[in-house]
Amino acid sequence: MPLSDRVAVVTGAAQGLGQEFAAALAGAGARVAGFDVADQSETASRIGDAFVPFSVDVTDAEARRRAVDGVVETMGGLHILVNNAGIYPPIPFEETTSEDLRRILSLNVEAPFHLTQAALPAMRAGGWGRVVNLASGAVFVGPPDIVAYTASKSAVVGLTRSLATLLGGDNITVNTIAPGLVRTATAERSTGADGGFERIRGLQRVPRTPEAADLVSSLLYVCDPGSGFLTGQTLNVDGGAAFL
Ligand SMILES: NC(=O)c1ccc[n+]([C@@H]2O[C@H](COP(=O)([O-])OP(=O)(O)OC[C@H]3O[C@@H](n4cnc5c(N)ncnc54)[C@H](O)[C@@H]3O)[C@@H](O)[C@H]2O)c1
């Protein structure tokens, strides 16, 4: 199995894309730590012994550090970091407060930034690493209803590129996956009600709404041991809504 002997952290593993990513990495042989504020028992029972849930708010600096140290100590290292936890509240631009903006940036940008910092010593010690960030197809199309979110995910693309430059010599790759609108419970709640799925489907060359499982092959591709020459990239997995 390509990822046996690897330890992965997936943030936001309780549900949605994060749960799917955790299951896929475990299926490829990795042991997986889930970092989430929500109950991860569904993920744990789906995956079994290869999954270890950590109850952690990744916007909390101290909790973040403790959790990363806990993974390294109890699971014997940290090789793969999937910065998946994110929020995408639809707030009209004119009504977005500084507090809203800070809350979005704190989870979508600051947490991946500092989690990568925290994971680096273990990745360097292991001589191999994969950092995978989650952006969004929104960065390519610029939707008007999620301006703060789009700004946060654009920052993730820049973070990915600079870190790829910094870490290439350490045998650590850094890539971003940018999904289109994927059917998760949260996406159903925040975008499904206003016809979002149907509207976005109309922009895609592949005319169906993707499920979380549609993102798995991209994750396994960038994490694969054979993908060590692939870094700094943003994989646009949006059914062809935007051609770059
Ligand atoms: N679903 C989509 O259509 C879509 C499209 C493009 C990008 N994305 C991105 O993919 C990622 C996952 O999206 P999703 O729809 O699966 O989300 P989701 O809401 O289903 O899952 C997010 C998970 O993150 C956890 N989380 C939230 N705040 C946290 C915190 N402070 N600390 C730890 N965990 C926390 C939640 O409890 C939840 O389990 C996000 O970064 C999102 O922006 C999603």
PDBQT file of the ligand as one rigid body, heavy atoms in Angstrom, charges set to zero:
ROOT
HETATM    1  N1  LIG A 301     -18.341  21.414   0.025  1.00  0.00    +0.000 N 
HETATM    2  C1  LIG A 301     -17.989  22.223  -0.960  1.00  0.00    +0.000 C 
HETATM    3  O1  LIG A 301     -18.767  22.483  -1.889  1.00  0.00    +0.000 OA
HETATM    4  C2  LIG A 301     -16.612  22.832  -1.004  1.00  0.00    +0.000 A 
HETATM    5  C3  LIG A 301     -16.203  23.472  -2.186  1.00  0.00    +0.000 A 
HETATM    6  C4  LIG A 301     -14.940  24.059  -2.234  1.00  0.00    +0.000 A 
HETATM    7  C5  LIG A 301     -14.113  23.984  -1.128  1.00  0.00    +0.000 A 
HETATM    8  N2  LIG A 301     -14.536  23.355  -0.002  1.00  0.00    +0.000 N 
HETATM    9  C6  LIG A 301     -13.635  23.334   1.156  1.00  0.00    +0.000 C 
HETATM   10  O2  LIG A 301     -13.460  21.995   1.587  1.00  0.00    +0.000 OA
HETATM   11  C7  LIG A 301     -13.321  21.950   2.998  1.00  0.00    +0.000 C 
HETATM   12  C8  LIG A 301     -14.356  20.998   3.582  1.00  0.00    +0.000 C 
HETATM   13  O3  LIG A 301     -15.663  21.385   3.188  1.00  0.00    +0.000 OA
HETATM   14  P1  LIG A 301     -16.946  20.537   3.672  1.00  0.00    +0.000 P 
HETATM   15  O4  LIG A 301     -18.089  20.966   2.858  1.00  0.00    +0.000 OA
HETATM   16  O5  LIG A 301     -16.568  19.109   3.751  1.00  0.00    +0.000 OA
HETATM   17  O6  LIG A 301     -17.125  21.142   5.148  1.00  0.00    +0.000 OA
HETATM   18  P2  LIG A 301     -17.945  20.549   6.386  1.00  0.00    +0.000 P 
HETATM   19  O7  LIG A 301     -18.598  21.716   7.045  1.00  0.00    +0.000 OA
HETATM   20  O8  LIG A 301     -18.764  19.378   5.995  1.00  0.00    +0.000 OA
HETATM   21  O9  LIG A 301     -16.785  19.993   7.334  1.00  0.00    +0.000 OA
HETATM   22  C9  LIG A 301     -15.904  20.859   7.969  1.00  0.00    +0.000 C 
HETATM   23  C10 LIG A 301     -15.386  20.176   9.223  1.00  0.00    +0.000 C 
HETATM   24  O10 LIG A 301     -14.485  21.089   9.861  1.00  0.00    +0.000 OA
HETATM   25  C11 LIG A 301     -14.769  21.068  11.251  1.00  0.00    +0.000 C 
HETATM   26  N3  LIG A 301     -14.338  22.313  11.877  1.00  0.00    +0.000 N 
HETATM   27  C12 LIG A 301     -14.948  23.530  11.792  1.00  0.00    +0.000 A 
HETATM   28  N4  LIG A 301     -14.301  24.414  12.556  1.00  0.00    +0.000 NA
HETATM   29  C13 LIG A 301     -13.258  23.755  13.135  1.00  0.00    +0.000 A 
HETATM   30  C14 LIG A 301     -12.240  24.141  14.032  1.00  0.00    +0.000 A 
HETATM   31  N5  LIG A 301     -12.141  25.394  14.496  1.00  0.00    +0.000 N 
HETATM   32  N6  LIG A 301     -11.322  23.210  14.430  1.00  0.00    +0.000 NA
HETATM   33  C15 LIG A 301     -11.416  21.930  13.969  1.00  0.00    +0.000 A 
HETATM   34  N7  LIG A 301     -12.383  21.512  13.120  1.00  0.00    +0.000 NA
HETATM   35  C16 LIG A 301     -13.284  22.422  12.708  1.00  0.00    +0.000 A 
HETATM   36  C17 LIG A 301     -16.266  20.865  11.331  1.00  0.00    +0.000 C 
HETATM   37  O11 LIG A 301     -16.671  20.410  12.627  1.00  0.00    +0.000 OA
HETATM   38  C18 LIG A 301     -16.500  19.849  10.228  1.00  0.00    +0.000 C 
HETATM   39  O12 LIG A 301     -16.369  18.529  10.691  1.00  0.00    +0.000 OA
HETATM   40  C19 LIG A 301     -13.443  23.388   3.481  1.00  0.00    +0.000 C 
HETATM   41  O13 LIG A 301     -12.161  23.952   3.609  1.00  0.00    +0.000 OA
HETATM   42  C20 LIG A 301     -14.202  24.075   2.362  1.00  0.00    +0.000 C 
HETATM   43  O14 LIG A 301     -13.970  25.443   2.297  1.00  0.00    +0.000 OA
HETATM   44  C21 LIG A 301     -15.770  22.788   0.097  1.00  0.00    +0.000 A 
ENDROOT
TORSDOF 0
